[in-house]
Amino acid sequence: MDFNYRGRFAPSPTGPLHFGSLVAAVGSYLDAKFHHGNWLVRIEDVDLLREAPGAASKILHVLERLGMEWDDAVIYQSQRSEAYHEALNALSKQGLIYPCICSRKEIADSSIIGLSGPIYPGTCLKNQTSIKKAHALRIQTNDDSIQFEDILSGIYSQRLRSDVGDFVLRRGDGIYAYQLAVVVDDAAQNITHVVRGADLLDSTSRQIFLQQLLGYPIPQYMHLPVVTNALGEKLSKQTNAAPVNITNALPQLVDALHFLGQKPPVEILEGDISSFWQWAKQNWCVNLVPH
C-alpha cells in the first residue's frame, strides 16, 4: 500500500455533475481510498466565461451528499493566476515562450490535423511579431519522444512538435490555458496519482513536457473509460447530460461501479451509502476496469 498516495478530482463548473463526471469521481476516489491515500477536490474554473453560475457549489454539495469526503481544502483555479504567471515566467526565462497573433481560422487554413485538432505550423515563431497587439503565448516544443506508462492503457508516447505542435499556455484574452494550470496545481497539491477520463489521455504528454521543464515530479496516470451517449458522444453539458439525482443516489453509484467493471453484490442496493462505500473501498480492483 502507498501511504503517500495523493489523488484528486478536478471538475470544471460548466454545469451540474452528470454520470460521466460521477464515474471519474468514483474511480479517482476509490483508487485513493483503496491505497489508504488522500483524495482532493479542485475546481477548474480558470475560464470564468465558461462557468455556470453556482455550478461549483452545487458540484461540491452533490459530492458531499454522495458520501465522498475530501482530505484538504478545495482550491479554485480562478484564485491562482499568480502561480500560473510565475510558471510562465520560469518557462520564458528558458527562451521557450513566444507571442502568437494567429486566429483559429488562420491556423485551421494552414495546418494539418493532429491528435487534438489543427497542428500549429509555427507561423509566429518564424515571423516574430509585435506584441503590442492582443496575443496568445505559445511554448516551443520539440520532437523528442515523450513516453509514459498509463496504468490502464500501457505505454503511450507522442512527439509534440509533429503530433500536437507548439501549444498555447496563455490565451489572447489573458486566460491561462488548461495545460499550464493543471500542471502547476498538481505540483502545488503534491498529487502523486492522476485518475481521470481517457478523453484527457492525449493531453498527458504536453503536461509531462511542462513538468520536466519546470522541475516538477511526474504523477502516475490512469485514464478511465469515458461514458458516451447513444450517439457515441462523450457525456457533457454540450450533449445535454442529465444531472446526478441525489434523491436517488445509491443506484447511480452502483451504476458507476458497474461501468468501471467492478462486481458489487446485488444486495448492495438494499443498504445505504455508507455500506456502499465500505464495500467499494475494500473491493476496488483496477484489473477489472475496462481498458
N, C-alpha and C positions, 0 to 999 in steps of 0.2 A: 504494500500500500504506500502511496505517495502522500505523506503528511504535509508537504509544502504545495500541494495542488491548489491553484487559484484559477477558477473558471469564471465565465461571465456570460450574461445575456444582454444584448445591446440593441433593443428595438428602436426604430425610427418612428416618432409620434405623428405619422401621416394619417392615422386613423385608428380605430379600435383594434385590440388584439383579436386575430382570427385564427382558424385552425392551423394554418401554415406556420404562423409565428408561435402558436402554442406548442407545436411539435419541436421547434428549435429550442424553446424554453425548457420543455420537459427533458429533452436529450441532454442539454448542457447541465441542467440541474442534477439529473440522476448520475451523470458521469462524475460530477464534482462530489456528490454525496457518497457514491459508492467507494470513492477513493479517500473518504474522510477529509475532503478538501473544503475550501471556501468557494462560495458562489456569489458573484457580484452582479449588480444591475447598473447599466449605463444607458442614459437616454441620448440617442444620437440625433440631436436636434441642431446640428451645425448649420443646416439650411432652414432658417426660420420661415422662409417663404413657403416651404412645403408642409409646415407643421399645421395640423388640425387643432384649433383652439380646444384646450382641455384634454387632448389625447394623452399626454404624458401622465397626468394624474390618474386618468381612467385606466391606463395600462397597469400602473402600479397597484391600483385598487383591485383589479382583476387578479393579478398575481398573488396578492395577499389573500383574497377570497379562495383562491385555489390551493392555499396552504404552502406556497413557495416563499421561503424566508431567505432574504439576502443577508450577507455577513459583513457588510461595510456600508458606509454612506453611499447613496445613489449620486453619481456625478452626471452633469449635464454638459454636453459639448458646447452649447451656446455660451457657457461661462468660462471657456478655456482658450479663448483666442490668443492670449499672451503666450501660452505654452506652444501653440502651433506656430506663432510668429518666431519664437526662439529657435524652434527646429528648422524652420525655413531659412533663418539667418545662418544656422550651422551648415546647411547644405549650400547656401550661397557662397560661404567662405571657401568651400571646396571647388568653386567655379563651375557648379553643375546646374545653376538656375538661370533661365533666360526668359525675357518677356515675349509674349505672343499676342498678335492682334488679329489672327485669322478667325474668321467667322466659321460656324459649324458648316455652312453651305460651301464655303471655300475649301474646307478640309475634306468634306464628302466628295466634292468635284475632283479633287486632285489626289485621292488616296485609294489604296487597295483595302479591302475589308479584312480585318483580322478577327481575333477571338472576341473582342468587346466592341466591335464596330470599326469605323474607319481608322487605319493606322496613320498617325500624323507623320507627314513626309519631311518634317524638319525645316519647313519654309523659313520660319523666323530665326532659326539657328544659323541658317546660311546667309540670311539678309538681316543682320541685326537692325532693329527698328528703334525709332524714338519712343521713349517710354512716357512721353507727355500724354499720349492717348490712353484711354482705358485699355488695360491689357491683362491677360492671364499670365501666370508664371508656370513654366514647364520645367521638368527635370530632364537633363540629358541622360539617356540610357546607353547601354552598350549591348553587345551580342554575346556576352558570356552566358553560359547556361546556368540558370538558377533552378536548382533541384531540391525537392523536399519529399519526405515520405508522409503522405496522408494516412491516418490510422485506418480509414476505410478503403480509400481508393488506391493506396500503394504509392509507388514512385510517380511523381508528376514533375515535369520540367518545362521551362519556357526560355526563349531568348527574347528579351524585352524589345530590343530595337526592331527585330523583324516580326515578332508576334503581336506587339502592342504599340510600339512607338514611344516617343517622349510624351509623358503624360502630365496632366495639369495637377499642380499642388495648391494653387490659389486661383480662383476664377476671376474673370474680368470685373465682376461686381464686388470683389473683395472677400467673398466667402471661401473659406478653406475647404479643400476637397476631401472627400471621404478617405482616400488612400492615406493622406498625411495624418488626418485627425485620429483614425483608428490605430495607427502605429504609435503615435505619441501617447494615446490614452492607455493602450495595452501595456506599454512600458511603465507609465506612471502608476498603474494599478498592479504592477508586478504579476501580470497574467502569465500563467505557465501553460495553459491549455485553452485553445480556442475551438469550441464546438459550435458549428453554425451550419446554415444551409449550403447545399452544393452549388447553388447559383453564385456563390462567392469564391468558388474554387479557383477560377482563373484570375482573381484579384490577388491571390496569395503571393505569387512571385513578385509582384510590384511591392507588396508590403515587406517581404523579406529583403528585397533590394534596398528599401529605405532603412530597415532595421540594421542592415550591415553598414550602411553609410553613417548612420547616427550612433553606432556602437551599442545598440540595444540588444538584449537577449532575444532569441527567436523561440516563440512558443511552439508546442506541439499542436498540430492541426488535425481536426476531424470534421469532415463535411458530410452532413446528414442528407438523406434523400429529400427532395423538395416536393411539397404537396402541390398537385395540379388539379385544375377543374376538368370537366368533361371534354373541353376543347384542347386539353394538354397545356393550358396556360398556368403559370405559377399563380397560386392564390395571392391576391394583393388587394389593396384598396381599388386599384385601377380595374381589376376583374370582378369587382363587387363581392368580395369575400364576406361571408356572414360573420358578425362578431361572435366571440365566445359568449355563451349564455351561462352566467354564473348561477342562475337559479336552478340549473340542471347540470352542474359541473362534473360530477363523477363520471357519467358515461362519456363525456368528451375527453377526460383524462385517460380513461381506459382505451378509447379510440386512438389517442396519440400513442399509447404504449403499443397497441397492435400495429399501427403504421410503422413504428420503429422496430418491428419484428419480434417484440417481446411476447411472452406467453403467460399472461396473468390467468389465474384460475377463474372460472365462471363466477364463483361465489364472491369475487372481489366487488361486484356490483351491489351485493347485499350489505356491504359495510359502509364506512364513511370515508371522508377524505384522509383522515389521519391514518386509518388502517391501510388505505390505498398506498400512501407514501411509504409506510413501514414495509409493505411487501416489495414495492418497486425499488426502493433504495437497496434492499438486501439482495434482490434478484436481477439487477441490471446486468445485461450481458451484451457487450459490444459486438461479439461474434455473430449475434443474431440480427444485427441491424443490416437491412438490405444495402448493397453497395450501389 
